[in-house]
Amino acid sequence: MIKDTIYYVYDPLCSWCYGFSPVIKKLKSTYKDQFDFQVISGGMQSGERKQPVSAIRDYLKGAYKDVTQRTGVEFGDKFMKVLEDGERILDSIPPSIALSIVKDLRPKEALNFAATIQEAIYFDGFNWNIVEAYFPYLETYGIDQEEFRRKFEDPIYKEKALEDFKLATNFGVTGFPSVILKKENKYYLIAQGFVPFEQLDATIKQVQTSQD
C-alpha cells in the first residue's frame, strides 16, 4: 500500500521555519506510520534576493523577536554576532545543496537534517556558505566528510536544490513554512506560516474525515 505524503516546504534561512522545526518534527513522530514525509527547499534567498545580512538587519532583529515570542525558540549569541557584523551573505543555495545531499544519502533523515541546519545557523552561528562548516553536524547522520565535500562541489546537487525551488513554486507556495498534504492524489495546503502542532493536527484529522 502506497502511503500518502506530507510535504514540508521550508527555507534554511527562514527564521519562522526555525521556530516551526519542533512542530514538524512532532508531526512526523505522530504520523510517520500514516504518511511519507518529504522536505523541500524553497529558495527564499536566491537569485536577486541574495544579499548581505546588513541589507535587512533591522527587519531581521524585529522578526526574530516575534519568532521567539510566538514559538519559544531562542537565537544564540553567536548568531546575534553574525547579525551585528552583517557581512555574511544570505544565500539559500549552499544549505539547500547540503539538504539535497542528505536526501540522497539518508532520505529518512532529511527532515531532521533540515532542523539541524537551522539550529546550526540560528543558535550556533555557523557559516552556511562554507562546506567545512557542515562537517561537525554530519557524524550524527553517519555521513563521511569527504564524501559530503565531493557531493557539495558536484553541480548535480546544485541542480537538485534548484529543482526543489521549482517544485515549491509549482506547489504555489508563497511563504515559509508551508505544509502540503497529498491524500488520494488530492493536494491540501494545511499550513502556510507558523501554526502550532494542535492546529495542524486538527487540520489533518479534518482532511482525513472528509475523505472517509
Secondary structure, 3 states (H helix, E strand, C coil): CCCEEEEEEECCCCHHHHHHHHHHHHHHHHHCCCEEEEEEECCCCCHHHCEEHHHHHHHHHHHHHHHHHHHCCCCCHHHHHHHHHCCCEECCHHHHHHHHHHHHHCHHHHHHHHHHHHHHHHHHCCCCCCHHHHHHHCHHHCCCHHHHHHHHCCHHHHHHHHHHHHHHHHCCCCCCCEEEEEECCEEEEEEECCCCHHHHHHHHHHHHHHHC
